[in-house]
């Protein structure tokens, strides 16, 4: 369970997620990279005191589970896989050891990782938990960063500057930057009341 400790996730939660990934034949390498990106951004934003106050560890655990399992819905169908991921997290027998609240939170986050973020339906699952909405914005970014399944992409820094949150990333090209800004950064103004700025750092 050394890898679980590296991510700051309990061995119990890690084992549950790994069993689900195995059963539903998800891309483990992609899942791990998305989780690394998501938790790196979460931890840096928490250090900056940007995240809304609340029960931080349950929110972080839900983000970790959702990041690990966001693509398991491909097992049912590629079309609408975000809906299928939500269903499997909510109903799979392998997810039963998770607490009901954690299951529901992770399922809602996994559902939010794709499609255009629309205010009408984005806020519905998170009306009483603004930090969960922020986790959804983080997950969308993390998934976008691994769109090309490129393990060379690394998050270097996260900062808050002049009305936006800046995420400095190495290995990010212009094309992927534009794609993320168009398709994956749309939830940030709603969740953080700050826009997202991607700062590309050239590879050394």
C-alpha positions in Angstrom: 0.0 0.0 0.0 3.0 2.3 -0.5 1.3 4.0 -3.4 -1.8 4.7 -1.4 0.4 6.5 1.2 2.0 8.5 -1.6 -1.4 9.8 -2.6 -2.5 10.4 1.0 -5.3 7.9 0.7 -6.1 5.3 3.3 -5.2 1.7 2.4 -8.8 0.6 2.8 -10.2 3.1 0.3 -7.3 2.4 -2.1 -8.1 -1.3 -2.1 -11.7 -0.7 -2.8 -10.9 1.5 -5.7 -8.4 -0.9 -7.1 -10.9 -3.8 -7.0 -13.4 -1.6 -8.9 -10.8 -0.6 -11.5 -9.9 -4.3 -12.0 -13.4 -5.6 -12.3 -14.5 -2.9 -14.7 -11.3 -2.9 -16.7 -10.6 0.8 -16.4 -7.3 2.2 -17.6 -5.3 2.1 -14.4 -2.4 4.3 -15.6 -4.8 7.1 -16.7 -6.8 6.8 -13.4 -3.6 7.2 -11.4 -2.4 10.2 -13.3 -5.8 11.9 -13.0 -5.8 11.2 -9.3 -2.3 12.6 -8.9 -3.2 15.8 -10.8 -6.5 16.2 -8.9 -5.0 15.7 -5.4 -2.0 17.9 -6.2 -4.3 20.8 -7.1 -6.6 20.1 -4.2 -3.7 20.1 -1.7 -2.1 23.3 -3.1 -5.5 25.1 -3.1 -6.1 24.0 0.5 -2.6 25.4 1.4 -3.6 28.7 -0.2 -6.9 28.7 1.7 -8.8 28.9 -1.5 -11.1 25.9 -0.8 -14.3 26.6 1.0 -14.4 25.6 4.6 -15.9 22.2 5.5 -15.1 18.6 6.3 -11.9 18.6 4.2 -10.8 15.0 4.6 -14.2 13.5 3.4 -14.1 15.9 0.4 -10.5 14.9 -0.4 -11.4 11.2 -0.1 -14.4 11.7 -2.4 -12.2 13.4 -4.9 -9.6 10.6 -4.8 -12.3 7.9 -5.2 -14.0 9.8 -8.1 -10.6 10.4 -9.8 -9.7 6.8 -9.6 -13.1 5.6 -10.8 -14.3 8.3 -13.1 -13.9 6.1 -16.2 -15.2 2.7 -15.0 -18.4 3.4 -16.8 -16.7 2.6 -20.1 -17.2 -1.0 -19.1 -21.0 -0.6 -19.7 -20.7 1.8 -22.8 -18.4 4.5 -24.1 -21.4 6.7 -24.9 -22.5 8.4 -21.7 -19.8 6.7 -19.7 -19.9 9.4 -17.0 -23.5 8.4 -16.2 -22.4 4.7 -16.1 -19.5 5.5 -13.8 -21.9 7.3 -11.4 -24.2 4.3 -11.5 -21.4 1.7 -10.8 -20.0 3.7 -7.9 -23.5 4.0 -6.4 -24.6 0.4 -6.9 -21.6 -2.0 -7.4 -21.3 -4.5 -4.7 -17.5 -3.8 -4.6 -18.3 -0.2 -3.5 -20.5 -1.3 -0.7 -17.8 -0.9 2.0 -17.7 2.8 1.3 -19.9 4.9 3.5 -23.2 6.0 1.9 -22.2 9.6 2.0 -18.8 9.0 0.5 -20.3 6.8 -2.3 -22.8 9.5 -3.2 -20.2 12.2 -3.2 -17.7 10.3 -5.3 -20.5 9.2 -7.7 -21.6 12.8 -8.2 -18.0 14.0 -8.8 -17.4 11.2 -11.3 -20.5 12.2 -13.2 -19.3 15.8 -13.4 -16.0 15.0 -15.1 -17.2 15.5 -18.7 -19.7 17.4 -20.8 -20.2 21.1 -20.7 -20.7 22.4 -17.1 -24.1 24.1 -17.0 -25.1 26.0 -13.9 -28.6 24.6 -13.8 -27.4 21.0 -13.2 -23.9 21.6 -11.8 -25.1 23.0 -8.5 -27.9 20.6 -7.9 -25.8 17.8 -6.4 -23.8 20.3 -4.4 -26.3 22.8 -3.0 -25.1 22.3 0.6 -21.4 21.7 -0.1 -19.5 24.3 -2.1 -16.2 22.5 -1.6 -17.7 19.5 -3.4 -18.4 21.7 -6.4 -14.8 22.9 -6.2 -13.7 19.3 -6.2 -15.8 18.7 -9.4 -13.9 21.7 -11.0 -10.6 20.2 -10.0 -11.5 16.7 -11.4 -12.5 18.2 -14.7 -9.1 19.9 -14.9 -7.2 16.8 -13.9 -9.0 14.6 -16.5 -8.3 17.2 -19.1 -4.6 17.3 -18.3 -4.3 13.6 -19.1 -6.4 13.8 -22.3 -3.5 12.6 -24.4 -2.4 10.0 -21.8 0.8 11.9 -21.5 2.8 11.0 -18.4 5.2 13.8 -19.1 2.7 16.4 -17.9 3.4 17.6 -14.4 1.8 20.2 -12.2 4.6 22.5 -11.0 2.7 25.2 -9.0 -0.7 26.5 -8.1 -1.2 30.2 -7.1 -3.8 32.8 -6.8 -3.0 36.0 -8.8 -5.1 39.0 -9.8 -8.5 37.5 -9.8 -7.7 34.1 -11.2 -6.2 30.8 -10.1 -3.0 30.0 -12.0 -1.9 26.4 -12.5 1.6 26.0 -13.8 2.1 22.9 -15.8 5.2 21.4 -17.6 4.8 19.4 -20.8 1.6 21.1 -21.8 1.3 22.1 -25.5 -0.8 24.9 -26.9 -3.4 22.6 -28.4 -4.2 20.8 -25.1 -4.1 24.1 -23.3 -6.8 25.5 -25.6 -8.9 22.3 -25.3 -8.8 22.5 -21.5 -9.7 26.2 -21.4 -12.6 25.5 -23.8 -14.0 22.3 -22.4 -12.7 21.7 -18.9 -12.2 25.1 -17.2 -15.8 26.2 -17.5 -16.8 25.2 -13.9 -14.0 27.2 -12.2 -15.7 30.6 -12.1 -18.9 29.0 -10.7 -17.0 26.9 -8.1 -14.2 29.3 -7.1 -15.5 32.7 -8.3 -12.1 32.9 -10.0 -11.2 32.0 -13.6 -8.6 29.3 -14.3 -5.3 30.3 -16.0 -3.0 27.6 -17.3 0.6 28.7 -17.3 2.7 26.5 -19.6 6.2 25.8 -18.5 8.6 24.5 -21.1 10.3 21.2 -20.6 13.9 21.6 -19.3 
